[in-house]
Amino acid sequence: MSSDGRDIALVTGASGFIGGSVAALLHESGFEVRAFVRPSSPRANIRSHYRIAEGDVTDRESLRKALRGVRYVFHVAADYRLWARDPADILRTNVEGTRLVMQEALRAGVERIVHTSSVATLAPDPSGLCDETRRLTPEARLGPYKRSKVISERLVEEMIETRALCRR
C-alpha cells in the first residue's frame, strides 16, 4: 500500500500502447501506478503521477525491487517484433520474462496477477473466426513472437494449475 493508503498496481510495459492504457485506467480507478519500464523505453505514455520503476522483465533483481509493496501486477510487457536478427531475444523476453514476473510476484506475495496474452495464441475456425476454445500449440505458430506468446500463455496456465493443486 502506498503512503497515502492507495493500493499499488505494478504495470509491466506501461510505456507501450496497451500498457499505457492499462496504467491510465488503474490510476483513474484510484490505484497508485508503478510503471515498470526499461531505461531506454519511450516515456510518452507515462504520466507524471506514476511512480517509475526501471528494469527489465528478464532481470530478477529489478523485478524484486519494483514489486516491493505491490498488491496487483498487470503483466503487459512483451517484445512484439515479428522479426529479429536473433529470434532468441523475443523468446527470452516473452517467455523467460513472463516466468520471472510470475515467480517474483508470487514470491513477493502479490494478491492478483493479470497476464496479457495475444490473439496470436488462438486458431481460427474454418470460417476465420476464433475464440479461447481454439488454442494453438507452440509448434503450430510461425515466427518467434507468436510462438513465444503461445509458450508464455501455457506457462502461466501451468503455474496457475500447479498453484491451485497446492491449495487443495
N, C-alpha and C positions, 0 to 999 in steps of 0.2 A: 504494500500500500504506500502511496506517496505521502509526503509530509502534510499535504492538505486533505488527506483522507480518501482520495480517489484511488480506485484500483488501477494498477499499471498493466497495460497491454503492450507486449513487445510485438512489433511488426517487422519480420524479415522482408527485405526487398521494398521497404517503404519509399524508396526513391523512384520506383517504377510506376507504370501506369495503373496497374491493379493494386499494388501495394499502397500507392499513394491514396487511392480511393478508399481502401480499407481503413487506412490510418485516419483519414478525414472523417469517415463515419463513426469510428470509435471515439474520436475527440468530440464530435458533435453529440455523442451519446453519453458524455460525461467521464470518459476514461482519460487517464494520463497516458499519452502515447510515447513509447520509447521506440524510436526509429532505428532499426539495426541496418546499417549501410556500410558498404566498403568505403575506405578513404577516398577512392577515385570515383565514386558514384556521383552523378549529377545531382544537384540539390533543388531543382525546380519544383518538385512535388513535396518537398519538406517544408512544413510550415514552421514559423518562428517559435511557436509554443510547444513544439515537440522536443523531447529530450533525445539527443543523438547518442547512439552507441555505435562506435566504429568497430568494424571487424569483418569477418568473413565466415560464411556458414561452414567452411571446411576447417576452421580454426577453433578447436575446442576451448582454448583459454579465453578467446574473445567472446565466445558464446556464454561461458560461465559468468564472466563479468557482466555481460548485458542482461542476464537472467536474474540477477540479484533483486529480490523484492517483487518479481513479476508474478501476477496471478494468472494471466492468459497469454498464450502465444498464438500468433497468426503467422504461419509459415507460408509466405507468398514468394520469397526469393527463388529465382531459377535462372539458369543460363538458357535462354530461349533461342539461341542461334540455331539455324537449320543446317549450318555447315561451320566447321572449324578446321584449321590446319591440323590440329591434334584433337580428334574426337574424344579422347580420354578426358580432356578438360571439361567437356559438357557432362559426361558421366560422373566425374568427380564432384562437381558442384551439385548436380541434381540428385544423385543417389547417395554419395557419401555425406554431402551437406545435409540432406534430409535425415539421414541416420543420426548424425551428430546433433542436429537440432532436437530431434525426438529424444535421444538419450539424455542430453543435458537438461532439457525441460523436465523430464521425469526425475532426474537426479535432484533438480532444484525444487521439486515439489509443486510445480505448476499445476493449477487446478484443471485447466482445459487447454487443449491444443487443437487448433484448426489448421489442417493441412490443405493447401490449394493444389489441386491436380490440374488436369488438362483434358480437353476433348480428344486429344491425341491418344488417350488410353481406351477409347471406345471404338467398336467395329460397327460400321453401318450395315443395316439390313439390305436385302436386295433392292429395295426402293430408294436407298440412300439415307434413310433416317437412322438415328441411333439414340440409345438411352443407356442408363447404367447397367441394364441387364445384358448388354452385348459388350463384354470386356475382351480386350486383346491380351495376348501373351507377348512377352518381350520379343520373341522370335518373329512375330507377325508384323512388327513395326519396322519400317525402313528409316534409317537415319538415326544418329545418336540422340538428338533431342527427344524424339517420340519414344524411342526405346528407353531412354533414361526416365521419362515420365511414367511409363508403364512399370518399370522396375521399382521406382521410388513409391508409387502408389501401392504396389503389392507389399513392399517393405513395411509401410505404415499399417496396412491391414494385418500383416503378420504380427507386428508389435502389439496392435490392439487385441488381437486374438490371444496372444501369449499373456498379456496383462489381464484379460478377462478370465482366463483359466486360473491365473494365480489368485484371483479374488474369490473363487468358488470354494 
